[in-house]
């Protein structure tokens, strides 16, 4: 029998006992729906986590520290690498070398210092950090009021929300609602701050002899003042893991470098053998994509520095989601397994019921293959319908869950999130899976029907 | 002895020491027990015997629905016993047409679909199928009943439809198992007249199982008598070849 005829006959046979076959198909649909709902939830959560983590900028960043520092992030590195005292200094030369490594977007020193800011004649002690100009395009500054720095060296600052509140005397009390960024930004944008800081300047060597005698670097410290214009207020969490964010006031990185602000690590320079150039505590390296982090890290390690990235953390996160997907998939498949038993039952019942019909078909010339194909096609048709309806049902369930979650999130004053996502491959995969499961379930009944002895089948009333 | 008088055509079916045994519990049932018979093409043979005499079992063996325990069934020089399941199905599809006492139409299908079904198995083009099926139904006078289901028809109509189905693939043999057993005598005569017509006009070889000697005498050109699976008699029968109303034979 031709395939099309087979399918046509299968559909009409299924229509004959519409109730039983519909119920079986509904069983498959529920199985597919639970599979789709579970997996789309898993995928949605994974994407949500991925988006969140991507935004944090953690995954494309490698933090480089010198082995000369007392603390390293990784004990193993310290044991295997060159002795701390012999390892290279993390200075401007090293930064440039790192920046030229393949797949590195940029490498910039982490410049941060505690200093005193004057606003409206009142002093405020706070942590300041240099912010690379590339941060402008970073979505971490989403929701910032005002504008980004106009250039890499203009004396401008961006305030962190809580510092802005402090300047306005609006320190939030426990339990009360925080003021919005917009409210805080209005009175502050365009205003000026005065920053007092200690500038580190190279001491002009008085004589060659004196220079050769000194064991480390000599420099002088001069107190200076600079006026900075407030251009933006942002909502970055100062306690987040993101390195740049761990300050309350940001100024352009180039400006911070040019000011030669005395940094805590400078004190150590005065006693070590680094030579004249000032060293950085840490250099942050931005990599093109998270997948290249490992290669870049290895390259930097070869140069003799300690590195740290959160790639290990993502790996375990990915593993977590893989396991989550697996379990959600297993639970979804369980429902489908139950449904497949339903198919087997329905078709075996159909064989008993249609025994005589099978006998007739064989008597008038149907081959074993025709009979087998017919039952197989019936299972397949139930699979197709069950799969399509199931995907639609699963999609609807997912939407409802998403809607419910967002209503809940809104009540809790969180922005809405897409925690559920049905990719195309899942739609097609689920339908395909339903068909395969149905066909597998049809295998036994179909071959049983094909083996039926026509003489006995015809005798059956 | 076997049918000397009627071997005017070539031999179409030949069985040799054909046996079909069943085991039922511990008992061995010899349904067909060493039957050797030759049937010429174009013959109208009636298989006669009481119930349990093995006439239906012999018919099933000739129809390729069953396989012999031993012996051979040679149809057009090939031994059905050596056929694969697939080959047997092909044989049933193209070489034989079957008619049963209980009509055996598929209840969920209309008459047209029932008659069309063997064409589906024979993979005849969709476009041609309906025309052929209509033609066959027309031949048995059922053109007005194409879209009816078997349960909506009388027994005679159902049997006519099953005749149309048996003819659809233009087989050489028509095997009929008590074709009038469920019909009143008038409708039975109607069916028998159709069968005789196929024998005479299409040259089909007919093998009909019946327990009614009168019916056999009236239509068959040869009568084979069976008892306990054995051939106990084989005689030719002079019948009037007219397709009109019966005269003579029967009660």
Boltz contact constraints between the chains, C-beta under 6 A:
constraints:
  - contact:
      token1: [A, 1]
      token2: [B, 120]
      max_distance: 6.0
  - contact:
      token1: [A, 1]
      token2: [B, 121]
      max_distance: 6.0
  - contact:
      token1: [A, 2]
      token2: [B, 123]
      max_distance: 6.0
  - contact:
      token1: [A, 5]
      token2: [B, 120]
      max_distance: 6.0
  - contact:
      token1: [A, 16]
      token2: [B, 108]
      max_distance: 6.0
  - contact:
      token1: [A, 357]
      token2: [B, 106]
      max_distance: 6.0
  - contact:
      token1: [A, 360]
      token2: [B, 104]
      max_distance: 6.0
  - contact:
      token1: [A, 360]
      token2: [B, 106]
      max_distance: 6.0
  - contact:
      token1: [A, 363]
      token2: [B, 98]
      max_distance: 6.0
  - contact:
      token1: [A, 364]
      token2: [B, 118]
      max_distance: 6.0
  - contact:
      token1: [A, 365]
      token2: [B, 92]
      max_distance: 6.0
  - contact:
      token1: [A, 365]
      token2: [B, 93]
      max_distance: 6.0
  - contact:
      token1: [A, 365]
      token2: [B, 118]
      max_distance: 6.0
  - contact:
      token1: [A, 365]
      token2: [B, 121]
      max_distance: 6.0
  - contact:
      token1: [A, 366]
      token2: [B, 121]
      max_distance: 6.0
  - contact:
      token1: [A, 367]
      token2: [B, 86]
      max_distance: 6.0
  - contact:
      token1: [A, 367]
      token2: [B, 89]
      max_distance: 6.0
  - contact:
      token1: [A, 368]
      token2: [B, 85]
      max_distance: 6.0
  - contact:
      token1: [A, 370]
      token2: [B, 121]
      max_distance: 6.0
  - contact:
      token1: [A, 454]
      token2: [B, 65]
      max_distance: 6.0
  - contact:
      token1: [A, 455]
      token2: [B, 60]
      max_distance: 6.0
  - contact:
      token1: [A, 455]
      token2: [B, 65]
      max_distance: 6.0
  - contact:
      token1: [A, 455]
      token2: [B, 66]
      max_distance: 6.0
